[in-house]
Amino acid sequence: MVSYAGLLYAAFGFYNQNYLHWIQSPWFSNYSDRIAILAFGIIRIATERDAYTRKRLAFLVGAVTLLWLVLPLWFGITFFNHHLFGTPWFFIYLLIVFLFGRRADCSWNCPCAGLRDTVGEPFRDRTIKGPLAFGLQNLKWLALASALPILWVLLFNPNASWGSDYARAFWTVHLNLFFASLLIIPLTGSRNYCRYLCPWGALYGLIGRVGFFRIAADRDLCIPCNLCESACDMGVPLRQLIKERGEIKLADCVGCGRCVQACPRGALRLEDGRVREWRLRRSWAITGAGKTTRK
């Protein structure tokens, strides 16, 4: 009940500032979700038992508090909002996602995910799973397609008169969808917007597919315990991917690492492709030369 009250508080702040205008205070504004993340995040960090998840949450809450609350509210600095299509930081962040995967945003520095990983934590077990639910996650590609006209105008036709109007409409629609989705989290699980409607998640997932990050899997160690799938908030059919591909690398994976920590056999591991390539080359140098080659 307390967590759902936190979700209602975050949603009310948005609707109050933009539509209702009942209370004139930053406590009940577009910053309400970040305030909720900080408050519930402190509790989540203190009570989280898994060491990796605790560190991830600490970074997530710290990044959201600094970049999305302190800098814009007290100093008016909004440069680090990578959700604004066409800004310098937006394109810098695309490179960051290429290097580190979708986790660079969706698990480590996103207020949307931060709200769901802290305030929405008690509802993770409500995540709808199965082939149909996973198939419906393709709806996010329609959300991404709706953002493409903004990029087209910014990159190729910046003087288009309809560009700014379309961008405002796009933001209005998706902000309302996001905050409305908070109200049904107890029915759908915490990552409902991330799974089905987030255009940024779709874009970052697309770039992450060709980037360096993946979750490597050992088919021989995998057993049918389904603990990894139970831990996944995105409803990814992990065991099927392990058997078929030997890795988890798809647009839906947010790189949170919950599946890795849940595996009792150590069949999964977070892996950076650059490190993997270095190990392969080093192994080749050792076996090819007959001795270890230092570089």
Secondary structure, DSSP 8 states (H G I E B T S, - for coil): -HHHHHHHHHHHHHHIIIII----SGGGSTTHHHHHHHHHHHHHHHH---HHHHHHHHHHHHHIIIIIIIHHHHH---TT-TTSTTSHHHHHHHHHHHHH-THHHHTTS-HHHHHHHHTTGGGGGG---SHHHHHHTTHHHHHHHHHHHHHHHHHH-TT-TTHHHHHHHHHHHHHHHHHHHHTTHHHH-TTHHHHHT-HHHHHHHHHHHTSSEEEEE-TTT--TT-HHHHH-TT---HHHHHHHHSEE-STT-----HHHHH-TT--EEEEEHHHHHHHHHHHHHHHHHTS----
